[in-house]
Amino acid sequence: MRVDTERLIGENRDVWARFVPHPYMVKVVGDPGSLRPWVLEDYHFVRGAIRFMLALASRAPEGHLDFLLESTHRLATMEVPIFLEVSRDLGVDLGREPSMATVSYVSFLNHLATSMDFVYGAVALFAEEWAYYQAWKWLSGKSQHPVLVRLSSHWSSREFCEYVERLREMVEGMQGDQKTAAGVFRETCRFELLFWDSLNGPDTH
């Protein structure tokens, strides 16, 4: 059976209702300086995601290998430099350790890439990138602060949307157990929500 991504999204509307707009996103609009913990955590997440995607690519069916390698290259050459630039603008020390929420999220993704069938790692990749597109689409235009404009111009762009849709097509073109895919998608959504929740706590950086 082919994986139905619309069904996966629809089954998790309770999570999306808590996620977009997340209270942390609302706070960032009013106080762009509060973005600092996100810069640190997402920098570490993206570096972890590069490893996740390389592990996933090593198990990719031939027809998906090039796309995953291109996507990983995009993270390394486009997104990592964005964090280096923004960290300088906001005075964020990227050498600090990430939170357990970030570490746990990346560990979960790496487990999928190395221990489950390829399709389920692809489901998680689609879920987390779709979530980021939704988050930054909501944030886009909410503030004229140059850092927020810089970030939203990337993650809410037409190019990023097209990338997310290619991920969707990759997932929907593969055979997989819908129940297993639903479990992976749900767990990815929960990790995504936990990631944003952790940014809004009293012990954020």
CORCORZI-V926722 format. One record per backbone hydrogen bond with DSSP energy under -0.5 kcal/mol. CO is the residue of the C=O (numbers start at 1). NH is the residue of the N-H. Records with the same first field share a line. If there is no record, write none. Layout:
CO = NH / NH
This chain:
1 = 176
3 = 5
4 = 8
5 = 9
6 = 10
7 = 11
9 = 12
10 = 13
12 = 15 / 16
13 = 17
14 = 18
15 = 18 / 19
16 = 20
19 = 21 / 22
22 = 25 / 26
23 = 27
24 = 28
25 = 29
26 = 30
27 = 31
31 = 34
32 = 35
33 = 36
35 = 39
36 = 40
37 = 41
38 = 42
39 = 43
40 = 44
41 = 45
42 = 46
43 = 47
44 = 48
45 = 49
46 = 50
47 = 51
48 = 52
49 = 53
50 = 54
51 = 55
52 = 56
53 = 57
54 = 58
56 = 59
57 = 60
61 = 64 / 65
62 = 65 / 66
64 = 68
65 = 69
66 = 70
67 = 71
68 = 72
69 = 73
70 = 74
71 = 75
72 = 76
73 = 77
74 = 78 / 79
75 = 80
78 = 82
79 = 83
80 = 84
81 = 85
82 = 86
83 = 87
84 = 88
85 = 89
86 = 90
87 = 91 / 92
92 = 94
93 = 96
99 = 103
100 = 104
101 = 105
102 = 106
103 = 107
104 = 108
105 = 109
106 = 110
107 = 111
108 = 112
109 = 113
110 = 114
111 = 115
112 = 116
117 = 120 / 121
118 = 122
119 = 123
120 = 124
121 = 125
122 = 126
123 = 127
124 = 128
125 = 129
126 = 130
127 = 131
128 = 132
129 = 133
130 = 134
131 = 135
132 = 136
133 = 137
134 = 138
135 = 139
136 = 140
139 = 142
145 = 149
146 = 150
147 = 151
148 = 152
149 = 153
150 = 154
151 = 154 / 155
152 = 156
154 = 157
157 = 161
158 = 162
159 = 163
160 = 164
161 = 165
162 = 166
163 = 167
164 = 168
165 = 169
166 = 170
167 = 171
168 = 172
169 = 173
171 = 3 / 174
174 = 3
176 = 178
177 = 181
178 = 182
179 = 183
180 = 184
181 = 185
182 = 186
183 = 187
184 = 188
185 = 189
186 = 190
187 = 191
188 = 192
189 = 193
190 = 194
191 = 195
192 = 196
193 = 197
194 = 198
195 = 199
196 = 199 / 200
197 = 200
198 = 201
201 = 204
